[in-house]
Amino acid sequence: MSAPVYRLENLQVRYKDRLVLDVEHLEIGEGSILGLEGPNGSGKSTLLRVLAFLETPSSGSLHFMGSPAESCDLLALRRQVTLLLQDPYLLRTSVFENIAYGLKVRGIREGLKDRVFHSLELVGLSPASFAGRPWKSLSGGEARRVALASRLALRTPVLLLDEPTAGVDAGSAVLLKSAALKAREEWGATLVVVSHDMAWMSQVADRLLAFQEGRPGRYVVQNRFEGPWFEQEGGLVSMKIGDGQSIVATKPPSPGRTGFLDAEDITVAVLKPQGLSTRNAVRVRILQLSLENGSGAVLLKGACGDRILTARLTRSSAAELGLVPGSEAWFLFKASAFQWE
């Protein structure tokens, strides 16, 4: 088994007498997408700076690609990681030159135009329309997408995103999600994302950590169901979720509410049980199994049409089921398990 991209042990960051980051143990696997959430000042952005090798821990150890970070060349480490800040800065020049700048600094000239154009396409901007445009003509969402394109062009093994959807419209948020997922798909990038937009984050991240006072903890992984919900007999509502399947839930307090289902409330079976009392049995295709930081549980992602559902299992249960990506399974859950926003 290959070493994780990052391994943190008893890592702390202090500003004088104030402890701002305290991570007992954290591993970030290659090709994973880790989401970080929590209130302002809870340590999320500090962790990003540590992972970008822009801030040195006060104590503890940080390993990168299996080697202690302190024993590696700092510039070489930084060139393996790209950080997109919450308020990214654009050069006062064209879109093309903004994206090409980092490549030129690294001495990359061969295929430069193709890389710039492809990066624009990744964030949903037409090279023909945007490459020659000046920076000041961009909207807020377009500027954020150009800033991300400039990072994607570098194709670093690690991409760190700090509030990538802050201040952008819904359309831009969808395109930013697509670009993040394509970075992993095309060159196996590992991503760490900080965001307050939990609806967006739940569609991007493989796993989530909640930060409070500098410490990460287990996050309740929830599946989100926005509806529309349709009223049924017996105090139930139903909605279609794709692949010709529907689910039912106990009726919410008022119409138009969003339903949430905890990943832990889903039972997983290889075969659909007979004589089932649980009202919901959803057939899924397994996409991914990953270990959850902190708990050691297994997060199991399954696809039902275009919808991705996540279940949480113990490691022993996951081993007994013997599921692998591409296999079929059944996600079982009660109508009463839903919580309503």
MILO-689275 format. One record per residue (C-alpha): residue number from 0; x, y, z; residue in three letters. Coordinates in nm, 4 decimals. Example, Ala and Ser with C-alpha at 12.3 -4.5 7.8 and 13.67 -1.06 7.14 Angstrom:
BEGIN
resi | u | v | w | resn
0 | 1.2300 | -0.4500 | 0.7800 | ALA
1 | 1.3670 | -0.1060 | 0.7140 | SER
This chain:
BEGIN
resi | u | v | w | resn
0 | 0.0000 | 0.0000 | 0.0000 | MET
1 | 0.1395 | 0.3399 | -0.0979 | SER
2 | 0.2087 | 0.6053 | 0.1646 | ALA
3 | -0.0544 | 0.8778 | 0.2077 | PRO
4 | 0.0198 | 1.2124 | 0.0432 | VAL
5 | 0.0126 | 1.3778 | 0.3881 | TYR
6 | 0.0499 | 1.2342 | 0.7355 | ARG
7 | 0.0264 | 1.4645 | 1.0372 | LEU
8 | 0.1114 | 1.3474 | 1.3887 | GLU
9 | 0.0615 | 1.5600 | 1.7023 | ASN
10 | 0.0972 | 1.8699 | 1.4869 | LEU
11 | 0.0394 | 2.2089 | 1.6495 | GLN
12 | 0.0636 | 2.5700 | 1.5364 | VAL
13 | 0.0892 | 2.8410 | 1.8001 | ARG
14 | 0.0852 | 3.2174 | 1.7678 | TYR
15 | 0.2714 | 3.3228 | 2.0804 | LYS
16 | 0.0650 | 3.1658 | 2.3606 | ASP
17 | -0.2436 | 3.0934 | 2.1469 | ARG
18 | -0.2961 | 2.7432 | 2.0072 | LEU
19 | -0.4581 | 2.7845 | 1.6633 | VAL
20 | -0.4163 | 2.4330 | 1.5212 | LEU
21 | -0.3988 | 2.1020 | 1.7054 | ASP
22 | -0.4125 | 1.7850 | 1.4927 | VAL
23 | -0.3424 | 1.4595 | 1.6752 | GLU
24 | -0.3489 | 1.2415 | 1.3614 | HIS
25 | -0.4542 | 1.3041 | 1.0027 | LEU
26 | -0.3841 | 1.1144 | 0.6822 | GLU
27 | -0.4812 | 1.2367 | 0.3367 | ILE
28 | -0.4731 | 0.9663 | 0.0717 | GLY
29 | -0.3593 | 1.0035 | -0.2850 | GLU
30 | -0.6401 | 1.1098 | -0.5187 | GLY
31 | -0.8804 | 1.1838 | -0.2330 | SER
32 | -1.0856 | 1.5000 | -0.1826 | ILE
33 | -1.0989 | 1.6109 | 0.1800 | LEU
34 | -1.3473 | 1.8801 | 0.2815 | GLY
35 | -1.2929 | 2.1043 | 0.5851 | LEU
36 | -1.5749 | 2.2964 | 0.7508 | GLU
37 | -1.6159 | 2.4978 | 1.0672 | GLY
38 | -1.6579 | 2.8540 | 1.1933 | PRO
39 | -1.4163 | 3.1327 | 1.1064 | ASN
40 | -1.0994 | 3.1105 | 1.3133 | GLY
41 | -1.1356 | 2.7360 | 1.3754 | SER
42 | -0.8002 | 2.6486 | 1.2128 | GLY
43 | -0.9026 | 2.5448 | 0.8605 | LYS
44 | -0.7049 | 2.8068 | 0.6683 | SER
45 | -0.4062 | 2.7577 | 0.8983 | THR
46 | -0.4087 | 2.3899 | 0.8068 | LEU
47 | -0.4130 | 2.4802 | 0.4363 | LEU
48 | -0.1060 | 2.6997 | 0.4826 | ARG
49 | 0.0722 | 2.4170 | 0.6641 | VAL
50 | -0.0169 | 2.1741 | 0.3834 | LEU
51 | 0.1083 | 2.4291 | 0.1279 | ALA
52 | 0.4401 | 2.4531 | 0.3207 | PHE
53 | 0.3816 | 2.8240 | 0.3748 | LEU
54 | 0.3651 | 2.7883 | 0.7535 | GLU
55 | 0.5944 | 2.5823 | 0.9747 | THR
56 | 0.4328 | 2.3821 | 1.2562 | PRO
57 | 0.5311 | 2.4794 | 1.6085 | SER
58 | 0.5584 | 2.1103 | 1.7023 | SER
59 | 0.4741 | 1.7637 | 1.5771 | GLY
60 | 0.5519 | 1.5982 | 1.2453 | SER
61 | 0.4393 | 1.6481 | 0.8856 | LEU
62 | 0.5175 | 1.3832 | 0.6243 | HIS
63 | 0.4682 | 1.4423 | 0.2517 | PHE
64 | 0.4737 | 1.1517 | 0.0073 | MET
65 | 0.6240 | 0.9352 | 0.2818 | GLY
66 | 0.9128 | 1.1682 | 0.3738 | SER
67 | 0.9460 | 1.4115 | 0.6672 | PRO
68 | 0.8817 | 1.7607 | 0.5312 | ALA
69 | 1.1631 | 1.9147 | 0.7363 | GLU
70 | 1.4183 | 1.6967 | 0.5569 | SER
71 | 1.3041 | 1.8039 | 0.2075 | CYS
72 | 1.3907 | 2.1071 | -0.0032 | ASP
73 | 1.1246 | 2.3707 | 0.0751 | LEU
74 | 1.1012 | 2.5107 | -0.2787 | LEU
75 | 1.0668 | 2.1600 | -0.4223 | ALA
76 | 0.7858 | 2.0868 | -0.1783 | LEU
77 | 0.6003 | 2.4067 | -0.2633 | ARG
78 | 0.6135 | 2.3228 | -0.6339 | ARG
79 | 0.4186 | 2.0041 | -0.5625 | GLN
80 | 0.1247 | 2.1995 | -0.4172 | VAL
81 | -0.1015 | 2.4742 | -0.5495 | THR
82 | -0.3101 | 2.6944 | -0.3189 | LEU
83 | -0.6120 | 2.8970 | -0.4326 | LEU
84 | -0.6823 | 3.1633 | -0.1716 | LEU
85 | -1.0276 | 3.2901 | -0.0825 | GLN
86 | -0.9548 | 3.6237 | -0.2536 | ASP
87 | -0.7262 | 3.5263 | -0.5434 | PRO
88 | -0.5141 | 3.7938 | -0.7078 | TYR
89 | -0.5109 | 3.8377 | -1.0845 | LEU
90 | -0.2289 | 4.0070 | -1.2717 | LEU
91 | -0.3215 | 4.3257 | -1.4562 | ARG
92 | -0.2955 | 4.1599 | -1.7927 | THR
93 | -0.4893 | 3.9246 | -2.0181 | SER
94 | -0.6574 | 3.6046 | -1.9103 | VAL
95 | -0.4063 | 3.4058 | -2.1164 | PHE
96 | -0.1066 | 3.5671 | -1.9455 | GLU
97 | -0.2621 | 3.5164 | -1.6011 | ASN
98 | -0.2873 | 3.1436 | -1.6605 | ILE
99 | 0.0476 | 3.1139 | -1.8394 | ALA
100 | 0.2411 | 3.3030 | -1.5697 | TYR
101 | 0.2973 | 3.0093 | -1.3344 | GLY
102 | 0.4007 | 2.7834 | -1.6226 | LEU
103 | 0.6556 | 3.0379 | -1.7431 | LYS
104 | 0.7984 | 3.0830 | -1.3928 | VAL
105 | 0.8580 | 2.7068 | -1.3854 | ARG
106 | 1.0276 | 2.7203 | -1.7228 | GLY
107 | 0.7479 | 2.5358 | -1.9049 | ILE
108 | 0.7277 | 2.6533 | -2.2649 | ARG
109 | 0.6450 | 2.3403 | -2.4613 | GLU
110 | 0.2717 | 2.3039 | -2.5177 | GLY
111 | 0.2054 | 2.6182 | -2.3138 | LEU
112 | -0.0833 | 2.7404 | -2.5297 | LYS
113 | -0.2531 | 2.4010 | -2.5215 | ASP
114 | -0.2257 | 2.3836 | -2.1413 | ARG
115 | -0.3677 | 2.7328 | -2.0995 | VAL
116 | -0.6574 | 2.6623 | -2.3332 | PHE
117 | -0.7320 | 2.3256 | -2.1736 | HIS
118 | -0.7343 | 2.4833 | -1.8267 | SER
119 | -0.9877 | 2.7405 | -1.9465 | LEU
120 | -1.2046 | 2.4602 | -2.0800 | GLU
121 | -1.1823 | 2.2783 | -1.7454 | LEU
122 | -1.3437 | 2.5764 | -1.5699 | VAL
123 | -1.6055 | 2.6226 | -1.8418 | GLY
124 | -1.4586 | 2.9280 | -2.0164 | LEU
125 | -1.4202 | 2.9300 | -2.3944 | SER
126 | -1.0546 | 2.9979 | -2.4919 | PRO
127 | -1.1718 | 3.1775 | -2.8059 | ALA
128 | -1.3833 | 3.4180 | -2.5987 | SER
129 | -1.1706 | 3.4584 | -2.2861 | PHE
130 | -0.8000 | 3.4050 | -2.3590 | ALA
131 | -0.7484 | 3.7568 | -2.4943 | GLY
132 | -0.9759 | 3.9373 | -2.2512 | ARG
133 | -0.8239 | 4.1798 | -1.9974 | PRO
134 | -0.8506 | 4.0891 | -1.6288 | TRP
135 | -1.0648 | 4.3940 | -1.5453 | LYS
136 | -1.3451 | 4.2856 | -1.7806 | SER
137 | -1.4195 | 3.9700 | -1.5824 | LEU
138 | -1.7143 | 3.9241 | -1.3496 | SER
139 | -1.6512 | 3.7962 | -0.9969 | GLY
140 | -1.7375 | 3.4383 | -1.0922 | GLY
141 | -1.5269 | 3.4533 | -1.4089 | GLU
142 | -1.2278 | 3.5928 | -1.2169 | ALA
143 | -1.2530 | 3.3076 | -0.9646 | ARG
144 | -1.2634 | 3.0545 | -1.2469 | ARG
145 | -0.9616 | 3.2128 | -1.4200 | VAL
146 | -0.7710 | 3.2018 | -1.0901 | ALA
147 | -0.8524 | 2.8306 | -1.0577 | LEU
148 | -0.7550 | 2.7705 | -1.4225 | ALA
149 | -0.4127 | 2.9220 | -1.3500 | SER
150 | -0.3647 | 2.6630 | -1.0733 | ARG
151 | -0.4998 | 2.3747 | -1.2799 | LEU
152 | -0.2560 | 2.4556 | -1.5607 | ALA
153 | 0.0327 | 2.3628 | -1.3284 | LEU
154 | -0.1036 | 2.0092 | -1.2789 | ARG
155 | 0.0491 | 1.9748 | -0.9334 | THR
156 | -0.0164 | 1.6548 | -0.7349 | PRO
157 | -0.1972 | 1.8567 | -0.4652 | VAL
158 | -0.4582 | 2.1309 | -0.5025 | LEU
159 | -0.5718 | 2.3307 | -0.1975 | LEU
160 | -0.8866 | 2.5449 | -0.2285 | LEU
161 | -0.9912 | 2.8036 | 0.0306 | ASP
162 | -1.3618 | 2.8972 | -0.0065 | GLU
163 | -1.3645 | 2.8457 | -0.3864 | PRO
164 | -1.7361 | 2.9300 | -0.4229 | THR
165 | -1.7428 | 3.2418 | -0.2026 | ALA
166 | -1.9228 | 3.5238 | -0.3826 | GLY
167 | -1.9935 | 3.3344 | -0.7046 | VAL
168 | -2.3288 | 3.2544 | -0.8649 | ASP
169 | -2.4833 | 2.9081 | -0.8756 | ALA
170 | -2.3679 | 2.8451 | -1.2332 | GLY
171 | -2.0067 | 2.9248 | -1.1500 | SER
172 | -2.0247 | 2.7017 | -0.8412 | ALA
173 | -2.1308 | 2.4073 | -1.0604 | VAL
174 | -1.8414 | 2.4711 | -1.2995 | LEU
175 | -1.5926 | 2.4986 | -1.0130 | LEU
176 | -1.7153 | 2.1627 | -0.8823 | LYS
177 | -1.6694 | 2.0065 | -1.2255 | SER
178 | -1.3163 | 2.1481 | -1.2542 | ALA
179 | -1.2159 | 2.0133 | -0.9116 | ALA
180 | -1.3396 | 1.6649 | -0.9976 | LEU
181 | -1.1671 | 1.6727 | -1.3368 | LYS
182 | -0.8340 | 1.7567 | -1.1709 | ALA
183 | -0.8566 | 1.4265 | -0.9865 | ARG
184 | -0.9848 | 1.2407 | -1.2914 | GLU
185 | -0.7222 | 1.3670 | -1.5379 | GLU
186 | -0.3997 | 1.3603 | -1.3360 | TRP
187 | -0.4928 | 1.2079 | -1.0020 | GLY
188 | -0.4777 | 1.5306 | -0.8023 | ALA
189 | -0.5353 | 1.5183 | -0.4273 | THR
190 | -0.7601 | 1.8036 | -0.3101 | LEU
191 | -0.8230 | 1.9670 | 0.0261 | VAL
192 | -1.1147 | 2.2111 | 0.0191 | VAL
193 | -1.2329 | 2.4631 | 0.2786 | VAL
194 | -1.5911 | 2.5813 | 0.2316 | SER
195 | -1.8958 | 2.7046 | 0.4206 | HIS
196 | -2.1137 | 2.5921 | 0.1301 | ASP
197 | -2.2034 | 2.2475 | 0.2609 | MET
198 | -2.4440 | 2.1653 | -0.0218 | ALA
199 | -2.1583 | 2.2213 | -0.2692 | TRP
200 | -1.9041 | 2.0463 | -0.0497 | MET
201 | -2.1172 | 1.7357 | -0.0084 | SER
202 | -2.1095 | 1.6896 | -0.3861 | GLN
203 | -1.7310 | 1.7269 | -0.4089 | VAL
204 | -1.5627 | 1.5805 | -0.1015 | ALA
205 | -1.5061 | 1.2112 | -0.0340 | ASP
206 | -1.4992 | 1.2838 | 0.3374 | ARG
207 | -1.5470 | 1.5818 | 0.5660 | LEU
208 | -1.3804 | 1.7041 | 0.8828 | LEU
209 | -1.5439 | 1.9593 | 1.1103 | ALA
210 | -1.3032 | 2.2020 | 1.2809 | PHE
211 | -1.3666 | 2.3616 | 1.6179 | GLN
212 | -1.1069 | 2.5660 | 1.8085 | GLU
213 | -0.8223 | 2.4340 | 1.5971 | GLY
214 | -0.9142 | 2.0667 | 1.6286 | ARG
215 | -1.0681 | 1.8428 | 1.3625 | PRO
216 | -1.3458 | 1.6051 | 1.4572 | GLY
217 | -1.5785 | 1.3575 | 1.2969 | ARG
218 | -1.8333 | 1.5154 | 1.0666 | TYR
219 | -2.1827 | 1.3749 | 1.0319 | VAL
220 | -2.1931 | 1.2687 | 0.6684 | VAL
221 | -2.5394 | 1.3442 | 0.5388 | GLN
222 | -2.7157 | 1.2746 | 0.2117 | ASN
223 | -2.9173 | 1.5729 | 0.0923 | ARG
224 | -3.2591 | 1.5413 | -0.0758 | PHE
225 | -3.3993 | 1.8734 | -0.1961 | GLU
226 | -3.7097 | 1.7269 | -0.3590 | GLY
227 | -3.9566 | 1.7941 | -0.5015 | PRO
228 | -4.1402 | 1.5751 | -0.2519 | TRP
229 | -4.4916 | 1.4490 | -0.3246 | PHE
230 | -4.7466 | 1.3721 | -0.0568 | GLU
231 | -4.8547 | 1.0086 | -0.0172 | GLN
232 | -5.1028 | 0.8250 | 0.2020 | GLU
233 | -5.0171 | 0.7341 | 0.5583 | GLY
234 | -4.8295 | 1.0536 | 0.6464 | GLY
235 | -4.5522 | 0.9930 | 0.3931 | LEU
236 | -4.3891 | 1.1863 | 0.1101 | VAL
237 | -4.1968 | 1.0480 | -0.1870 | SER
238 | -3.9453 | 1.1692 | -0.4437 | MET
239 | -3.7771 | 1.0253 | -0.7517 | LYS
240 | -3.4004 | 0.9856 | -0.7173 | ILE
241 | -3.2939 | 0.8551 | -1.0578 | GLY
242 | -3.2562 | 0.5243 | -1.2372 | ASP
243 | -3.6351 | 0.4813 | -1.2176 | GLY
244 | -3.6265 | 0.4534 | -0.8370 | GLN
245 | -3.8104 | 0.6471 | -0.5667 | SER
246 | -3.7777 | 0.6893 | -0.1916 | ILE
247 | -4.0308 | 0.7672 | 0.0823 | VAL
248 | -3.9961 | 0.9646 | 0.4040 | ALA
249 | -4.2184 | 1.0636 | 0.6905 | THR
250 | -4.3946 | 1.3887 | 0.6120 | LYS
251 | -4.1897 | 1.7038 | 0.6915 | PRO
252 | -4.3262 | 1.9773 | 0.9220 | PRO
253 | -4.4042 | 2.1999 | 0.6218 | SER
254 | -4.3846 | 2.1783 | 0.2398 | PRO
255 | -4.0696 | 2.2622 | 0.0464 | GLY
256 | -3.8279 | 2.1319 | 0.3093 | ARG
257 | -3.4945 | 1.9615 | 0.2304 | THR
258 | -3.4437 | 1.6133 | 0.3716 | GLY
259 | -3.1160 | 1.4888 | 0.5197 | PHE
260 | -3.0210 | 1.1251 | 0.5738 | LEU
261 | -2.7213 | 1.0392 | 0.7935 | ASP
262 | -2.4800 | 0.8000 | 0.6229 | ALA
263 | -2.4861 | 0.5934 | 0.9411 | GLU
264 | -2.8621 | 0.5335 | 0.9024 | ASP
265 | -2.8089 | 0.3378 | 0.5797 | ILE
266 | -2.7755 | -0.0413 | 0.5943 | THR
267 | -2.5897 | -0.2019 | 0.3045 | VAL
268 | -2.6729 | -0.5414 | 0.1551 | ALA
269 | -2.5343 | -0.7338 | -0.1406 | VAL
270 | -2.8777 | -0.8811 | -0.2200 | LEU
271 | -3.2149 | -0.7193 | -0.1686 | LYS
272 | -3.3656 | -0.8766 | 0.1473 | PRO
273 | -3.7065 | -1.0422 | 0.1180 | GLN
274 | -3.9966 | -0.9457 | 0.3442 | GLY
275 | -3.8299 | -0.6148 | 0.4239 | LEU
276 | -3.9967 | -0.3861 | 0.6810 | SER
277 | -3.7656 | -0.0949 | 0.5954 | THR
278 | -3.9526 | 0.1104 | 0.3371 | ARG
279 | -3.6542 | 0.2169 | 0.1263 | ASN
280 | -3.4361 | -0.0243 | -0.0706 | ALA
281 | -3.2278 | 0.1574 | -0.3323 | VAL
282 | -3.0155 | -0.0282 | -0.5860 | ARG
283 | -2.6759 | 0.1399 | -0.6341 | VAL
284 | -2.3523 | 0.0859 | -0.8236 | ARG
285 | -2.0524 | 0.1136 | -0.5914 | ILE
286 | -1.8183 | 0.3982 | -0.6865 | LEU
287 | -1.5701 | 0.4207 | -0.4015 | GLN
288 | -1.4722 | 0.2912 | -0.0573 | LEU
289 | -1.2562 | 0.5120 | 0.1662 | SER
290 | -1.1467 | 0.5168 | 0.5299 | LEU
291 | -1.2884 | 0.8032 | 0.7321 | GLU
292 | -1.0318 | 1.0068 | 0.9224 | ASN
293 | -1.0527 | 0.9704 | 1.2960 | GLY
294 | -1.3231 | 0.7042 | 1.3228 | SER
295 | -1.1656 | 0.4324 | 1.1070 | GLY
296 | -1.5097 | 0.3680 | 0.9541 | ALA
297 | -1.5555 | 0.3004 | 0.5839 | VAL
298 | -1.7443 | 0.5529 | 0.3710 | LEU
299 | -1.9151 | 0.3786 | 0.0822 | LEU
300 | -2.0296 | 0.5857 | -0.2164 | LYS
301 | -2.2923 | 0.4412 | -0.4476 | GLY
302 | -2.4547 | 0.5814 | -0.7626 | ALA
303 | -2.8261 | 0.5703 | -0.8331 | CYS
304 | -2.8502 | 0.7289 | -1.1760 | GLY
305 | -2.6891 | 1.0726 | -1.1383 | ASP
306 | -2.7345 | 1.0789 | -0.7605 | ARG
307 | -2.4472 | 0.9816 | -0.5298 | ILE
308 | -2.5386 | 0.8338 | -0.1906 | LEU
309 | -2.2947 | 0.7745 | 0.0960 | THR
310 | -2.3219 | 0.5063 | 0.3641 | ALA
311 | -2.0961 | 0.4569 | 0.6674 | ARG
312 | -1.9932 | 0.1033 | 0.7676 | LEU
313 | -1.7598 | -0.0504 | 1.0182 | THR
314 | -1.4449 | -0.1949 | 0.8658 | ARG
315 | -1.5525 | -0.5475 | 0.9584 | SER
316 | -1.8928 | -0.5026 | 0.7911 | SER
317 | -1.7318 | -0.3650 | 0.4768 | ALA
318 | -1.4917 | -0.6607 | 0.4648 | ALA
319 | -1.7758 | -0.9120 | 0.5069 | GLU
320 | -1.9741 | -0.7574 | 0.2204 | LEU
321 | -1.6723 | -0.7771 | -0.0121 | GLY
322 | -1.7882 | -0.4821 | -0.2221 | LEU
323 | -1.5573 | -0.3251 | -0.4799 | VAL
324 | -1.6051 | -0.0342 | -0.7220 | PRO
325 | -1.8369 | -0.1385 | -1.0020 | GLY
326 | -2.0310 | -0.3964 | -0.8001 | SER
327 | -2.4012 | -0.3673 | -0.7202 | GLU
328 | -2.5473 | -0.3270 | -0.3726 | ALA
329 | -2.8637 | -0.2216 | -0.1938 | TRP
330 | -2.8864 | 0.0804 | 0.0380 | PHE
331 | -3.1633 | 0.0260 | 0.2948 | LEU
332 | -3.3065 | 0.2943 | 0.5240 | PHE
333 | -3.6222 | 0.3810 | 0.7141 | LYS
334 | -3.8700 | 0.6486 | 0.6120 | ALA
335 | -3.8413 | 0.7879 | 0.9657 | SER
336 | -3.4620 | 0.8324 | 0.9399 | ALA
337 | -3.4901 | 1.1647 | 0.7565 | PHE
338 | -3.4224 | 1.4975 | 0.9240 | GLN
339 | -3.5669 | 1.8171 | 0.7765 | TRP
340 | -3.4053 | 2.1537 | 0.7142 | GLU
